[in-house]
Amino acid sequence: MFLCREKELNTLEKRYAGNSCECVVIYGRRRVGKTALINEFIKNKRTIYFSALRASAEDNLESLSKSIQEYLYPGSIAAPVYHSFEEAFSEITRIAKNNKVVFVIDELPYLCESDDSIPSRLQHLLDHDWECSGLFLILCGSSMSFMEKEILSEQSPLFGRRTAQIKLEPLDYFDAAKFHPECSVEDNALIYGITGGVPHYINKLNVHGLVKDALLENFFDSASYLFEEPENLLRQELREPAFYNSMIAAIAGGTSKFSDIASKLHIPTANCSKYLNTLMELGIVEKVEPIIGKTKNKVYYRIKDHFFRFWYRFVPGNMMAISSGNMDKIYDQAVGGYLHDFMGQTFEYMSREYLLRHFAELPFPLQNIGEWWGSDPKLKKEIQLDIVATGVKAHANASGMNYLIGSCKFKNEEISLDELELIRNYAGNFTTANDSCHYYIFSKGGFTKGLKDLEKSSDVKLVTLEDMYR
């Protein structure tokens, strides 16, 4: 069943409806649903689908030859191999001159690894042989750094040839819930926190009933797909998977400052920067700094990928129980009792996604959104705000700024007036009397009557977990 991705599918259909040659680049992290999107798009369309191999140029040429022959003679067993990529591409040129055809090159980075002339060959074909044809070329890849640097950048031979590009991101919490409409909002939030909105992981978690049962069967089992996934992903993407595993584990364990990470792993800072940049390119780690008052000293690193964060939070410390098949005996005290704490960071992401999803309903257009922390001179301690968003001034000549201040609580208890007072006081560390502040409080457990009564006549908006899924 194909779910979500309506915007991306609509983009492809609009481009296909035209009469000119198209070159669409589709990229994104592994398992995010690129192939599923392409397969949905090419239904009932003439298509040559070639998925490149992590193999030699000769092996890839043979595979491409089979894809072309399958298009020409569906179901045929024998497929002659073209003598060169040039000859194979010439056959596609001949086909595209007579018919409108989709030509998919999936896992393009693998093909380019086997023959680094491929981008230049494609550039020449797009400029000459394919320019006036009915070809709809899709270039797809999972290596985001390769696709951005070698295909989309100004240094690439293909720069300026693409007619559209789609960077496929994981689903947000709202769309991820469409896979399990029968689940409660809390369970869907947990599923999102575990899988990070990656469709493949949602399917592999395979929730039918309790999330706990799905985790024990499909995650906390050494033979399960999801248990092996982080290691497999690092092996596929990186040359030093063991070292990167150590770096991720260090960050997941609370080592967040750049110098501390380098020191813990006993590596020079230059190397540390390179490794961190690679993990950020993969979307596993992110660099965080306060949205206001940015300084080098306030930068820290954390696990961005929800799936990786869940795995490193609950697997390494419970490896003995998992390996021995005893995870079910300790699940409640080793995992269940910590899920609300784990979901804290996830709930902050969800709350920001809610604001972006309801962008038109906000009190002002947002220009930037993030979080803030700093030192409070009155309280003489470090304080933090979960969400701080900035926006344009209310009027062209206004001296003040628009701020949206948010608090996110994934707890069972109701949130009271004290929380509103707290974030108002915290915001006073960077706002002035001329600024306009709007407050949003997100709560899994709801709100007290006093706070709900105040919402009717003040600058605070209260959002429950149920509201977020409406």
QUIJO-V683733 format. One line per field, one symbol per residue. burial: + if it has 9 or more other ideal C-beta (glycine too) atoms within 8 Angstrom, else -. A space follows every 10 residues. Layout:
burial=???
This chain:
burial=----+--++- +++-++---- +++++++++- -+++-+++-+ ++----++++ -++-----++ ++++++++++ +-------+- -+--+-++++ +++-++---- ++++++++++ ++-++--++- ++++++--++ --++++++++ ++-+++++++ +++--+-++- ++-+++-+-+ +++++++-++ --+-+-++++ ++++++++++ ++-++-+--- +-++++++++ +--+-++-++ +-++---+-- +-++++++++ ++--++++-+ ++--+---+- +++-++-+++ -+-++-+-++ +------+++ ++++++++++ +++++--+-- ++----+--+ +--+++-+++ -+++++++++ ++++++--+- -+-+-+--++ ++++-+---- --+-++++++ +-+------+ ++++++++++ ----+++-++ -+++-++--- +---++++++ +++++-++-- ++-++----+ -++++--++-
